[in-house]
Amino acid sequence: MDTMISKIAKILNHKRAEIGWVVRADIGADGKPCIVRMARVVCIWPVDGAGRLTVAISDWGHDGQGEAKHYTATANGYGYDKFTAATEGMSIGGIPLGNHCDRNGRGTFRAVVNDNGWDTFNIPGGW
């Protein structure tokens, strides 16, 4: 049985893996501006529109400190937002993610990033 770390490693080492980051600006302990890395997003996009999307997120929380929470999921099929479907139930910056019609009021990946004024860097597929 694969451990979460071995699952993440397999995804990171895939030849089509695309890696991006969720970051925010802050002022460091030294009083200088800094960038806080809150989450890493890794995607393996399907070769065609109907294939399987694989997503892994490592979430260090709002402070970007300590042990990360790791998540992996897949979504397949055609004609819908597979990225949002795969990331539902994961978290970024310590905030749980939902889907487009989440009855618990959780926002999608993009909504959480935008609502909190965070930035993304090299997010796979433009998400």
C-alpha positions as CSV (number, residue, x, y, z in Angstrom):
1,M,0.0,0.0,0.0
2,D,1.3,3.4,-1.0
3,T,1.9,6.0,1.7
4,M,0.8,9.6,1.0
5,I,4.4,10.7,0.6
6,S,5.0,7.9,-2.0
7,K,1.8,9.0,-3.9
8,I,3.0,12.6,-3.9
9,A,6.5,11.5,-5.1
10,K,5.0,9.5,-8.0
11,I,2.9,12.4,-9.1
12,L,5.9,14.9,-8.8
13,N,8.1,12.5,-10.8
14,H,5.5,12.0,-13.7
15,K,6.8,13.2,-17.0
16,R,3.7,15.4,-17.5
17,A,3.6,16.8,-14.0
18,E,3.1,20.6,-13.8
19,I,3.9,22.3,-10.5
20,G,2.5,25.6,-9.3
21,W,2.3,27.5,-6.0
22,V,-0.2,29.5,-3.9
23,V,1.6,32.4,-2.2
24,R,0.9,35.7,-0.4
25,A,2.8,38.8,0.3
26,D,3.8,39.5,3.9
27,I,6.2,41.4,6.1
28,G,8.9,39.1,7.6
29,A,10.2,39.2,11.2
30,D,13.0,41.5,9.9
31,G,10.5,44.0,8.7
32,K,11.2,43.4,5.0
33,P,8.7,42.2,2.4
34,C,8.6,38.5,1.8
35,I,6.6,35.9,0.0
36,V,4.9,33.2,2.0
37,R,4.5,29.8,0.2
38,M,1.2,28.4,1.4
39,A,0.5,25.5,-1.0
40,R,2.1,23.5,-3.8
41,V,-0.3,22.3,-6.6
42,V,0.8,19.5,-8.9
43,C,-1.3,18.4,-11.8
44,I,-1.0,15.7,-14.4
45,W,-3.5,16.7,-17.1
46,P,-5.0,14.1,-19.4
47,V,-3.7,13.8,-22.9
48,D,-7.2,14.2,-24.2
49,G,-10.2,16.1,-22.7
50,A,-11.9,12.9,-21.5
51,G,-8.9,11.4,-19.7
52,R,-8.0,11.3,-16.0
53,L,-6.7,14.4,-14.2
54,T,-4.5,13.8,-11.2
55,V,-4.0,16.5,-8.6
56,A,-1.8,16.7,-5.5
57,I,-1.8,19.6,-3.1
58,S,0.6,20.1,-0.2
59,D,-0.9,22.8,2.1
60,W,1.4,24.5,4.6
61,G,-1.4,26.7,5.9
62,H,-1.7,30.5,6.1
63,D,1.7,30.9,7.7
64,G,3.5,28.6,5.4
65,Q,5.2,26.9,8.4
66,G,5.4,23.4,9.9
67,E,4.2,20.1,8.5
68,A,2.2,20.2,5.3
69,K,-1.2,18.5,4.9
70,H,-1.0,16.4,1.7
71,Y,-3.9,15.5,-0.6
72,T,-4.2,13.6,-3.8
73,A,-7.3,13.0,-6.0
74,T,-8.3,12.3,-9.6
75,A,-11.2,13.2,-11.8
76,N,-12.1,11.9,-15.2
77,G,-14.8,12.2,-17.8
78,Y,-15.6,14.9,-20.3
79,G,-17.4,18.3,-20.3
80,Y,-16.9,19.6,-16.7
81,D,-14.4,21.3,-14.5
82,K,-12.2,18.3,-13.5
83,F,-9.8,20.5,-11.5
84,T,-12.5,21.7,-9.2
85,A,-13.9,18.2,-8.8
86,A,-10.5,16.8,-7.9
87,T,-9.6,19.6,-5.4
88,E,-13.0,19.4,-3.5
89,G,-12.2,18.4,0.1
90,M,-8.6,19.5,-0.1
91,S,-7.3,22.8,1.4
92,I,-5.1,25.7,0.5
93,G,-3.8,28.2,3.1
94,G,-5.7,26.1,5.7
95,I,-9.1,26.8,4.0
96,P,-11.1,23.8,2.8
97,L,-12.1,23.7,-0.9
98,G,-15.5,23.0,-2.3
99,N,-17.0,22.7,-5.8
100,H,-19.2,25.1,-7.8
101,C,-22.4,24.2,-6.0
102,D,-21.0,23.3,-2.5
103,R,-23.9,23.2,0.0
104,N,-21.5,23.9,2.9
105,G,-20.4,27.2,1.4
106,R,-16.8,26.2,0.6
107,G,-15.3,28.1,-2.3
108,T,-13.6,26.6,-5.3
109,F,-9.8,26.8,-5.6
110,R,-9.9,30.1,-7.7
111,A,-12.6,31.6,-5.4
112,V,-10.5,31.0,-2.2
113,V,-7.4,32.4,-3.9
114,N,-9.3,35.5,-5.1
115,D,-11.3,36.1,-2.0
116,N,-8.2,36.1,0.2
117,G,-6.1,38.3,-2.1
118,W,-3.5,35.6,-2.6
119,D,-1.5,35.0,-5.7
120,T,-0.7,32.0,-7.8
121,F,2.5,31.2,-9.5
122,N,2.7,28.8,-12.4
123,I,-0.6,27.1,-11.5
124,P,-1.1,24.2,-13.9
125,G,-3.7,24.8,-16.6
126,G,-4.1,28.4,-15.5
127,W,-6.1,27.6,-12.3
